[in-house]
Amino acid sequence: MSAPADIRRLEHDLEQQVSVVIRAMPFLWLAVDDEAGPKSVRRYVERNSIALLSNFGRQPVDDPSEGWLGRWCTHPDVGDSGLWNSDHIRERHDPIFLTKMEGLIAKV
């Protein structure tokens, strides 16, 4: 669901600034050619990536920066996990996840 037009207009400049920051970030496309679903490789990668990076209920390895907007988010899961995505933040990653990721990256 999209925000009302007046809110979108007010947020336009901020959205542009966020886009500039995101465009400057490095990224990698993984070759995952299965159908989306609960047992798919893409779901496995998403779930375990979030679980691995989440700070929820543990000592952060890499705390978000002091200026990270999530620090002012009213949803407690965002601040507690250090991630905007709150799915899978309370989970632990599969111990062989990084090995499987290494195999997917090797295919790139």
Secondary structure, DSSP 8 states (H G I E B T S, - for coil): ----HHHHHHHHHHHHHHHHHHHTS--------S--STTSHHHHHHHHHHHHH--TTS--SS---TT-GGGG-SSHHHHHHTSS--TTTTS---TTHHHHHHHHHHT-
